Amino acid sequence: MINTLMSIQIIPKTPEGKDVIPFVDEAIAVIEQSGLKYRVGPLETTIEGDMSELLILIQKMNERMVELEVQSIISQVKFYHVPEGISMATLTEKYDETT
């Protein structure tokens, strides 16, 4: 059951001061491979799932950054947990209709 929304922003300290965007793209590729529903925003990505699979996803994203030899990683994470179930649309549909 989808009972958690997670928003994450990965901020890698890149090797030799390289552009951060290709590394963020790699983190988003990890999300894509998870099969979970997600929405990329300008400053963070929001994913739907259950809490345990989302926590594992954070670990996989950070592991990918290590594989890419980043010097360090900041993961800013927010969770919204609703035991009865939640979706991104629940929170955004009234705004999506106006755009």
C-alpha positions as CSV (number, residue, x, y, z in Angstrom):
1,M,0.0,0.0,0.0
2,I,1.2,3.5,-0.8
3,N,1.1,5.2,2.6
4,T,4.1,7.6,2.3
5,L,5.2,10.5,0.2
6,M,8.9,11.2,0.3
7,S,10.6,14.3,-1.2
8,I,14.4,14.1,-1.6
9,Q,17.1,16.5,-2.7
10,I,20.5,15.0,-3.3
11,I,23.4,17.4,-3.1
12,P,26.7,15.7,-4.0
13,K,30.1,17.2,-3.6
14,T,31.4,16.4,-7.0
15,P,34.9,15.3,-8.0
16,E,37.0,18.2,-9.1
17,G,34.1,20.6,-8.8
18,K,32.2,19.1,-11.8
19,D,28.7,20.2,-12.6
20,V,26.2,18.7,-10.2
21,I,23.4,18.1,-12.7
22,P,24.7,14.9,-14.3
23,F,25.0,13.4,-10.8
24,V,21.5,14.5,-9.9
25,D,20.4,12.9,-13.1
26,E,22.0,9.6,-12.0
27,A,20.1,9.8,-8.7
28,I,16.8,10.3,-10.6
29,A,17.8,7.2,-12.8
30,V,17.9,5.2,-9.6
31,I,14.4,6.4,-8.7
32,E,13.2,5.5,-12.3
33,Q,14.7,2.0,-11.9
34,S,12.7,1.5,-8.7
35,G,9.4,1.4,-10.6
36,L,7.8,3.8,-8.0
37,K,5.7,6.7,-9.1
38,Y,7.6,10.0,-8.8
39,R,7.5,13.6,-9.9
40,V,10.7,15.6,-10.5
41,G,10.5,19.2,-9.3
42,P,12.9,22.0,-9.8
43,L,14.6,21.5,-6.3
44,E,13.5,18.0,-5.2
45,T,11.8,14.9,-6.4
46,T,8.7,13.4,-4.7
47,I,8.1,9.6,-4.7
48,E,5.1,7.5,-3.6
49,G,5.6,4.2,-1.8
50,D,5.7,2.5,1.6
51,M,8.2,3.8,4.2
52,S,10.5,0.8,4.0
53,E,10.9,0.8,0.2
54,L,11.5,4.6,0.3
55,L,14.3,4.2,2.9
56,I,15.9,1.5,0.8
57,L,15.7,3.9,-2.2
58,I,17.6,6.6,-0.3
59,Q,20.3,4.1,0.4
60,K,20.5,3.1,-3.2
61,M,20.7,6.7,-4.4
62,N,23.6,7.3,-2.0
63,E,25.3,4.1,-3.0
64,R,25.1,5.3,-6.7
65,M,26.8,8.6,-5.7
66,V,29.6,6.7,-4.0
67,E,30.0,4.6,-7.2
68,L,30.4,7.9,-9.1
69,E,33.2,8.9,-6.6
70,V,31.6,11.9,-5.1
71,Q,33.4,13.3,-2.1
72,S,30.3,13.6,0.1
73,I,26.5,13.6,-0.2
74,I,23.8,15.6,1.5
75,S,20.4,14.0,1.3
76,Q,17.6,16.4,2.4
77,V,14.5,14.3,2.9
78,K,10.9,14.9,3.9
79,F,8.3,12.3,4.6
80,Y,4.5,12.5,4.8
81,H,3.1,9.3,6.2
82,V,-0.6,8.4,6.2
83,P,-1.4,4.8,7.3
84,E,-4.7,4.8,5.4
85,G,-2.9,5.7,2.2
86,I,-1.8,8.8,0.3
87,S,-0.8,9.9,-3.2
88,M,0.8,13.0,-4.7
89,A,-2.5,13.7,-6.4
90,T,-4.3,13.9,-3.1
91,L,-2.2,17.0,-2.3
92,T,-1.8,18.5,-5.7
93,E,-4.9,17.8,-7.8
94,K,-6.6,21.1,-7.0
95,Y,-3.5,22.9,-8.3
96,D,-2.9,20.7,-11.3
97,E,-6.4,21.5,-12.6
98,T,-5.7,25.2,-12.7
99,T,-2.5,25.0,-14.8
